[in-house]
Amino acid sequence: MDDMIWDAARRWQRFLDEQNGNDPLEIACRIMKVTEEAGEATQAWIGVLGQNPRKGVTHTTDDVVGELADVAFTALVAIASLGADPRKAIQDVVVKTSAYLPSENP
């Protein structure tokens, strides 16, 4: 299953390259797409909280989870579009952020 994620990110990157090219403007749009997806996650969370009195509760936590997954996957495609390895990028950030956590005692 793990390989499916990385393969799918690369497949989407290749598909987008074929459809839209990969000039700097297209890459910028792929990076901005991450922000768009993050906005959808925010909108869903506002919907969970019922923060908009005109609309009330409009979303579930599962909706938020799905939107956050969209953010993560869209970021993987953007990383691949920059010519980087998404798997390595994620591994690198896990190593970096792990240094900030207190050590676990077994």
DSSP file (Angstrom, degrees, kcal/mol; ACC not computed):
  #  RESIDUE AA STRUCTURE BP1 BP2  ACC     N-H-->O    O-->H-N    N-H-->O    O-->H-N    TCO  KAPPA ALPHA  PHI   PSI    X-CA   Y-CA   Z-CA
    1    1 A M     >        0   0    0      0, 0.0     4,-1.2     0, 0.0     3,-0.4   0.000 360.0 360.0 360.0 -40.5    0.0    0.0    0.0
    2    2 A D  H >>  +     0   0    0      1,-0.3     4,-1.3     2,-0.2     3,-0.7   0.917 360.0  51.1 -56.5 -46.0    2.8    2.4    0.9
    3    3 A D  H 3> S+     0   0    0      1,-0.2     4,-2.8     2,-0.2    -1,-0.3   0.821 100.3  65.3 -62.4 -29.7    4.3    2.2   -2.6
    4    4 A M  H 3> S+     0   0    0     -3,-0.4     4,-2.4     1,-0.2    -1,-0.2   0.881  99.7  52.1 -59.7 -38.3    0.8    3.0   -4.1
    5    5 A I  H <X S+     0   0    0     -4,-1.2     4,-2.1    -3,-0.7    -1,-0.2   0.958 113.6  41.1 -62.7 -52.0    1.0    6.4   -2.5
    6    6 A W  H  X S+     0   0    0     -4,-1.3     4,-2.0     1,-0.2    -2,-0.2   0.890 115.7  50.6 -66.9 -40.1    4.4    7.3   -4.0
    7    7 A D  H  X S+     0   0    0     -4,-2.8     4,-2.6     1,-0.2    -1,-0.2   0.905 109.9  50.9 -63.8 -40.7    3.5    5.8   -7.3
    8    8 A A  H  X S+     0   0    0     -4,-2.4     4,-2.6    -5,-0.3     5,-0.2   0.896 107.6  52.7 -65.3 -39.6    0.3    7.7   -7.5
    9    9 A A  H  X S+     0   0    0     -4,-2.1     4,-2.1     1,-0.2    -1,-0.2   0.923 112.6  44.9 -61.5 -43.2    2.0   11.0   -6.7
   10   10 A R  H  X S+     0   0    0     -4,-2.0     4,-2.6     2,-0.2    -2,-0.2   0.896 111.5  52.8 -67.1 -40.2    4.4   10.4   -9.6
   11   11 A R  H  X S+     0   0    0     -4,-2.6     4,-2.6     1,-0.2    -2,-0.2   0.916 110.8  47.2 -62.0 -42.8    1.6    9.3  -11.9
   12   12 A W  H  X S+     0   0    0     -4,-2.6     4,-2.9     2,-0.2     5,-0.2   0.904 110.6  52.4 -65.2 -40.6   -0.3   12.5  -11.2
   13   13 A Q  H  X S+     0   0    0     -4,-2.1     4,-2.3    -5,-0.2    -2,-0.2   0.935 112.4  45.0 -59.9 -45.8    2.8   14.6  -11.7
   14   14 A R  H  X S+     0   0    0     -4,-2.6     4,-2.4     2,-0.2    -2,-0.2   0.905 112.9  51.2 -64.8 -41.4    3.4   13.0  -15.1
   15   15 A F  H  X S+     0   0    0     -4,-2.6     4,-2.5     2,-0.2     5,-0.2   0.932 111.8  46.3 -60.5 -47.5   -0.3   13.3  -16.0
   16   16 A L  H  X>S+     0   0    0     -4,-2.9     4,-3.3     1,-0.2     5,-0.6   0.889 110.8  53.3 -64.3 -38.7   -0.2   17.0  -15.2
   17   17 A D  H  X5S+     0   0    0     -4,-2.3     4,-1.8    -5,-0.2    -1,-0.2   0.925 111.8  45.7 -59.4 -44.0    3.0   17.5  -17.1
   18   18 A E  H  <5S+     0   0    0     -4,-2.4    -2,-0.2     2,-0.2    -1,-0.2   0.891 120.9  38.2 -66.5 -40.0    1.4   15.9  -20.1
   19   19 A Q  H  <5S+     0   0    0     -4,-2.5    -2,-0.2    -5,-0.2    -3,-0.2   0.894 136.5  13.0 -78.3 -42.0   -1.8   17.9  -19.8
   20   20 A N  H  <5S-     0   0    0     -4,-3.3     3,-0.3     1,-0.3    -3,-0.2   0.442  96.9-124.5-119.9  -4.2   -0.5   21.3  -18.7
   21   21 A G     << -     0   0    0     -4,-1.8    -1,-0.3    -5,-0.6    -2,-0.1  -0.326  24.2-100.5  79.6-172.9    3.3   21.2  -19.3
   22   22 A N        +     0   0    0     -2,-0.1    -1,-0.2    -4,-0.1    -5,-0.1  -0.089  62.4 141.5-144.1  39.8    5.7   22.0  -16.4
   23   23 A D  S  > S-     0   0    0     -3,-0.3     4,-2.3     1,-0.1     3,-0.3  -0.281  70.7 -91.3 -74.6 170.8    6.9   25.5  -16.9
   24   24 A P  H  > S+     0   0    0      0, 0.0     4,-2.4     0, 0.0     5,-0.1   0.832 126.8  53.8 -55.8 -35.4    7.4   27.7  -13.8
   25   25 A L  H  > S+     0   0    0      2,-0.2     4,-2.2     1,-0.2     5,-0.1   0.923 109.4  48.0 -65.7 -42.5    3.8   29.1  -14.0
   26   26 A E  H  > S+     0   0    0     -3,-0.3     4,-2.0     2,-0.2    -1,-0.2   0.919 111.9  49.2 -63.6 -42.7    2.4   25.5  -14.0
   27   27 A I  H  X S+     0   0    0     -4,-2.3     4,-2.1     1,-0.2    -1,-0.2   0.911 109.4  53.1 -62.8 -41.0    4.6   24.5  -11.1
   28   28 A A  H  X S+     0   0    0     -4,-2.4     4,-2.8    -5,-0.2    -1,-0.2   0.908 107.1  52.1 -59.2 -41.7    3.4   27.6   -9.2
   29   29 A C  H  X S+     0   0    0     -4,-2.2     4,-1.7     1,-0.2    -1,-0.2   0.885 107.9  51.4 -63.2 -37.8   -0.2   26.6   -9.8
   30   30 A R  H  X S+     0   0    0     -4,-2.0     4,-0.7     2,-0.2    -1,-0.2   0.882 111.5  47.1 -67.0 -37.2    0.5   23.2   -8.3
   31   31 A I  H >X S+     0   0    0     -4,-2.1     3,-0.9     1,-0.2     4,-0.8   0.919 111.7  50.3 -68.4 -43.0    2.1   24.7   -5.2
   32   32 A M  H 3X S+     0   0    0     -4,-2.8     4,-2.1     1,-0.2     3,-0.3   0.801  98.5  68.1 -64.7 -27.8   -0.9   27.1   -4.9
   33   33 A K  H 3X S+     0   0    0     -4,-1.7     4,-2.6     1,-0.2    -1,-0.2   0.831  92.6  60.0 -60.5 -32.0   -3.2   24.1   -5.2
   34   34 A V  H <X S+     0   0    0     -3,-0.9     4,-2.3    -4,-0.7    -1,-0.2   0.920 105.5  47.7 -60.8 -43.1   -1.9   23.0   -1.8
   35   35 A T  H  X S+     0   0    0     -4,-0.8     4,-2.2    -3,-0.3    -2,-0.2   0.900 109.5  52.9 -65.2 -41.2   -3.2   26.3   -0.3
   36   36 A E  H  X S+     0   0    0     -4,-2.1     4,-1.6     1,-0.2    -2,-0.2   0.938 110.6  46.9 -59.1 -46.7   -6.5   25.8   -2.1
   37   37 A E  H  X S+     0   0    0     -4,-2.6     4,-1.9     1,-0.2    34,-0.2   0.886 109.5  54.0 -64.3 -38.2   -6.9   22.4   -0.6
   38   38 A A  H  X S+     0   0    0     -4,-2.3     4,-2.3     1,-0.2    -1,-0.2   0.883 105.5  54.4 -62.9 -37.2   -5.9   23.7    2.9
   39   39 A G  H  X S+     0   0    0     -4,-2.2     4,-2.7     1,-0.2    -1,-0.2   0.876 105.8  52.2 -62.4 -37.4   -8.6   26.3    2.5
   40   40 A E  H  X S+     0   0    0     -4,-1.6     4,-2.2     2,-0.2    -1,-0.2   0.870 108.3  50.8 -67.0 -36.2  -11.1   23.5    1.9
   41   41 A A  H  X S+     0   0    0     -4,-1.9     4,-2.2    26,-0.2    -2,-0.2   0.914 111.1  48.7 -65.2 -41.8   -9.9   21.7    5.1
   42   42 A T  H  X S+     0   0    0     -4,-2.3     4,-2.6     2,-0.2    -2,-0.2   0.927 110.2  51.1 -62.3 -45.5  -10.4   24.9    7.0
   43   43 A Q  H  X S+     0   0    0     -4,-2.7     4,-2.0     1,-0.2    -1,-0.2   0.901 109.7  50.6 -59.0 -41.9  -13.9   25.4    5.5
   44   44 A A  H  X S+     0   0    0     -4,-2.2     4,-1.9     2,-0.2    -1,-0.2   0.904 109.5  50.1 -64.6 -40.7  -14.8   21.8    6.6
   45   45 A W  H  X S+     0   0    0     -4,-2.2     4,-2.3     2,-0.2    -2,-0.2   0.911 108.8  51.6 -65.1 -41.2  -13.6   22.4   10.1
   46   46 A I  H  X>S+     0   0    0     -4,-2.6     5,-2.0     1,-0.2     4,-1.0   0.893 109.6  51.9 -59.0 -38.2  -15.6   25.6   10.3
   47   47 A G  H  <5S+     0   0    0     -4,-2.0    11,-1.5    -5,-0.2    12,-0.8   0.840 106.9  51.9 -66.8 -34.0  -18.5   23.4    9.1
   48   48 A V  H  <5S+     0   0    0     -4,-1.9    -2,-0.2     1,-0.2    -1,-0.2   0.916 112.8  45.3 -65.3 -43.0  -17.9   20.9   11.9
   49   49 A L  H  <5S-     0   0    0     -4,-2.3    -1,-0.2    -5,-0.1    -2,-0.2   0.655 103.6-131.0 -75.4 -15.1  -17.9   23.7   14.5
   50   50 A G  T  <5 +     0   0    0     -4,-1.0    -3,-0.2     6,-0.3     6,-0.2   0.827  52.8 154.5  66.3  29.8  -21.0   25.3   13.0
   51   51 A Q      < +     0   0    0     -5,-2.0    -4,-0.1    -6,-0.2     6,-0.1   0.769  51.7  73.2 -65.6 -28.8  -19.1   28.5   13.2
   52   52 A N  S >> S-     0   0    0     -6,-0.4     4,-3.3     4,-0.4     3,-1.1  -0.787  70.0-161.8 -89.5 106.3  -21.1   30.1   10.4
   53   53 A P  T 34 S+     0   0    0      0, 0.0    -1,-0.2     0, 0.0     4,-0.1   0.777  87.9  58.4 -62.3 -25.8  -24.5   30.9   12.0
   54   54 A R  T 34 S+     0   0    0      1,-0.1    -3,-0.0     2,-0.1    -2,-0.0   0.839 120.1  26.7 -70.7 -31.6  -26.1   31.2    8.6
   55   55 A K  T <4 S-     0   0    0     -3,-1.1    -1,-0.1     1,-0.2     2,-0.1   0.761  89.4-165.6-102.7 -30.8  -25.1   27.6    7.6
   56   56 A G     <  -     0   0    0     -4,-3.3     2,-0.5    -6,-0.2    -4,-0.4  -0.407  58.9  -6.8  74.7-156.6  -24.8   25.8   10.9
   57   57 A V        +     0   0    0     -7,-0.2    -9,-0.2     1,-0.2   -10,-0.1  -0.637  69.3 156.6 -77.1 120.5  -23.1   22.4   11.1
   58   58 A T        +     0   0    0    -11,-1.5     2,-0.3    -2,-0.5   -10,-0.2   0.512  52.6  44.3-122.6 -11.7  -22.3   21.4    7.5
   59   59 A H        -     0   0    0    -12,-0.8     2,-0.3   -15,-0.2    -1,-0.1  -0.860  63.1-135.7-135.3 165.6  -19.4   18.9    7.8
   60   60 A T     >  -     0   0    0     -2,-0.3     4,-1.7     1,-0.1     3,-0.3  -0.741  34.7-107.1-113.6 166.3  -18.2   16.0    9.8
   61   61 A T  H  > S+     0   0    0     -2,-0.3     4,-2.6     1,-0.2     5,-0.2   0.874 122.2  59.5 -59.9 -36.1  -14.8   15.2   11.2
   62   62 A D  H  > S+     0   0    0      1,-0.2     4,-2.4     2,-0.2    -1,-0.2   0.878 101.6  53.9 -60.5 -36.6  -14.5   12.6    8.4
   63   63 A D  H  > S+     0   0    0     -3,-0.3     4,-2.3     2,-0.2    -1,-0.2   0.918 108.9  48.6 -61.1 -42.5  -14.9   15.4    5.9
   64   64 A V  H  X S+     0   0    0     -4,-1.7     4,-2.8     2,-0.2     5,-0.2   0.923 109.7  51.6 -64.0 -44.3  -12.1   17.3    7.5
   65   65 A V  H  X S+     0   0    0     -4,-2.6     4,-2.3     1,-0.2    -1,-0.2   0.924 110.2  49.6 -58.4 -45.1   -9.9   14.2    7.5
   66   66 A G  H  X S+     0   0    0     -4,-2.4     4,-1.9     1,-0.2    -1,-0.2   0.903 111.4  48.7 -61.3 -41.6  -10.6   13.7    3.8
   67   67 A E  H  X S+     0   0    0     -4,-2.3     4,-2.0     2,-0.2   -26,-0.2   0.898 110.4  50.6 -66.8 -39.9   -9.7   17.3    3.1
   68   68 A L  H  X S+     0   0    0     -4,-2.8     4,-2.4     1,-0.2    -1,-0.2   0.879 108.2  52.9 -65.5 -36.2   -6.5   17.1    5.0
   69   69 A A  H  X S+     0   0    0     -4,-2.3     4,-2.7    -5,-0.2     5,-0.2   0.890 106.1  53.9 -64.2 -37.9   -5.6   14.0    3.1
   70   70 A D  H  X S+     0   0    0     -4,-1.9     4,-2.7     2,-0.2    -2,-0.2   0.911 107.8  50.8 -59.6 -41.8   -6.2   16.0   -0.1
   71   71 A V  H  X S+     0   0    0     -4,-2.0     4,-2.2   -34,-0.2    -2,-0.2   0.948 111.8  46.9 -59.4 -49.6   -3.7   18.6    1.2
   72   72 A A  H  X S+     0   0    0     -4,-2.4     4,-1.8     1,-0.2    -2,-0.2   0.920 115.2  44.5 -61.7 -45.3   -1.1   16.0    1.9
   73   73 A F  H  X S+     0   0    0     -4,-2.7     4,-2.2     1,-0.2    -1,-0.2   0.907 111.5  52.7 -68.8 -40.3   -1.5   14.2   -1.5
   74   74 A T  H  X S+     0   0    0     -4,-2.7     4,-2.2    -5,-0.2    -1,-0.2   0.880 108.4  52.1 -61.3 -37.2   -1.5   17.5   -3.4
   75   75 A A  H  X S+     0   0    0     -4,-2.2     4,-2.6    -5,-0.2    -1,-0.2   0.889 106.5  53.4 -65.6 -38.9    1.7   18.5   -1.6
   76   76 A L  H  X S+     0   0    0     -4,-1.8     4,-2.4     2,-0.2    -2,-0.2   0.911 109.3  48.3 -62.2 -41.6    3.3   15.2   -2.7
   77   77 A V  H  X S+     0   0    0     -4,-2.2     4,-2.2     2,-0.2    -1,-0.2   0.908 111.2  50.3 -65.3 -40.8    2.4   15.9   -6.3
   78   78 A A  H  X S+     0   0    0     -4,-2.2     4,-1.1     2,-0.2    -2,-0.2   0.903 109.7  51.0 -63.1 -40.9    3.8   19.4   -6.0
   79   79 A I  H ><>S+     0   0    0     -4,-2.6     5,-1.7     1,-0.2     3,-0.8   0.934 111.3  47.3 -61.2 -46.1    7.1   18.0   -4.5
   80   80 A A  H ><5S+     0   0    0     -4,-2.4     3,-1.8     1,-0.2    -1,-0.2   0.871 106.3  59.2 -62.4 -36.3    7.3   15.5   -7.4
   81   81 A S  H 3<5S+     0   0    0     -4,-2.2    -1,-0.2     1,-0.3    -2,-0.2   0.747  99.0  58.2 -65.8 -23.4    6.6   18.4   -9.8
   82   82 A L  T <<5S-     0   0    0     -4,-1.1    -1,-0.3    -3,-0.8    -2,-0.2   0.421 123.4-106.4 -83.7   1.1    9.7   20.1   -8.5
   83   83 A G  T < 5S+     0   0    0     -3,-1.8     2,-0.2     1,-0.3    -3,-0.2   0.550  81.1 126.2  86.4   7.8   11.8   17.1   -9.5
   84   84 A A      < -     0   0    0     -5,-1.7    -1,-0.3     1,-0.0    -2,-0.1  -0.556  68.9-106.6 -96.4 163.1   12.2   15.9   -5.9
   85   85 A D     >  -     0   0    0     -2,-0.2     4,-2.5     1,-0.2     5,-0.2  -0.807  23.3-155.8 -89.2 112.1   11.4   12.5   -4.5
   86   86 A P  H  > S+     0   0    0      0, 0.0     4,-2.3     0, 0.0     5,-0.2   0.876  92.5  53.9 -57.9 -38.7    8.3   12.9   -2.3
   87   87 A R  H  > S+     0   0    0      1,-0.2     4,-2.7     2,-0.2     5,-0.2   0.940 111.1  44.9 -62.0 -46.6    9.2    9.8   -0.2
   88   88 A K  H  > S+     0   0    0      1,-0.2     4,-3.0     2,-0.2    -1,-0.2   0.895 110.7  54.7 -64.8 -39.2   12.6   11.2    0.6
   89   89 A A  H  X S+     0   0    0     -4,-2.5     4,-1.9     2,-0.2    -1,-0.2   0.912 111.6  44.2 -60.7 -42.2   11.1   14.7    1.3
   90   90 A I  H  X S+     0   0    0     -4,-2.3     4,-2.2     2,-0.2    -2,-0.2   0.916 113.3  50.6 -69.0 -43.1    8.7   13.1    3.8
   91   91 A Q  H  X S+     0   0    0     -4,-2.7     4,-2.4    -5,-0.2    -2,-0.2   0.922 110.0  51.3 -59.6 -42.9   11.4   11.0    5.4
   92   92 A D  H  X S+     0   0    0     -4,-3.0     4,-2.6     1,-0.2    -1,-0.2   0.906 110.7  47.4 -61.4 -42.5   13.6   14.0    5.8
   93   93 A V  H  X S+     0   0    0     -4,-1.9     4,-2.7     2,-0.2     5,-0.2   0.852 110.2  53.0 -70.9 -32.0   10.9   16.0    7.5
   94   94 A V  H  X S+     0   0    0     -4,-2.2     4,-2.0     2,-0.2    -2,-0.2   0.929 111.5  45.9 -65.6 -44.2   10.1   13.1    9.8
   95   95 A V  H  X S+     0   0    0     -4,-2.4     4,-1.0     2,-0.2    -2,-0.2   0.940 114.9  47.9 -61.9 -46.9   13.7   12.9   10.8
   96   96 A K  H >< S+     0   0    0     -4,-2.6     3,-0.6     1,-0.2     4,-0.3   0.935 115.9  42.4 -60.6 -48.1   14.0   16.7   11.3
   97   97 A T  H >< S+     0   0    0     -4,-2.7     3,-1.3     1,-0.2     4,-0.4   0.782 103.9  65.8 -74.7 -25.2   10.8   16.9   13.4
   98   98 A S  H >< S+     0   0    0     -4,-2.0     3,-1.2     1,-0.3    -1,-0.2   0.818  91.3  65.1 -63.1 -29.2   11.6   13.8   15.4
   99   99 A A  T << S+     0   0    0     -4,-1.0    -1,-0.3    -3,-0.6    -2,-0.2   0.728  96.7  57.2 -65.0 -20.6   14.6   15.7   16.9
  100  100 A Y  T <  S+     0   0    0     -3,-1.3    -1,-0.2    -4,-0.3    -2,-0.2   0.620  91.2  87.4 -85.9 -13.8   12.1   18.1   18.5
  101  101 A L  S <  S-     0   0    0     -3,-1.2     3,-0.1    -4,-0.4     2,-0.1  -0.584  86.7-106.9 -86.6 147.8   10.2   15.4   20.4
  102  102 A P        -     0   0    0      0, 0.0    -1,-0.1     0, 0.0    -2,-0.1  -0.404  46.8 -93.9 -66.0 149.9   11.3   14.2   23.8
  103  103 A S        -     0   0    0      1,-0.1     2,-0.4    -4,-0.1    -4,-0.0  -0.356  38.1-125.5 -63.9 142.5   13.0   10.8   23.9
  104  104 A E        -     0   0    0     -3,-0.1    -1,-0.1    -2,-0.0    -3,-0.0  -0.749  13.6-141.5 -90.4 137.7   10.6    7.9   24.6
  105  105 A N              0   0    0     -2,-0.4    -2,-0.0     1,-0.1    -1,-0.0  -0.879 360.0 360.0 -98.3 120.6   11.5    5.6   27.4
  106  106 A P              0   0    0      0, 0.0    -1,-0.1     0, 0.0    -2,-0.0   0.507 360.0 360.0 -67.0 360.0   10.7    2.0   26.6
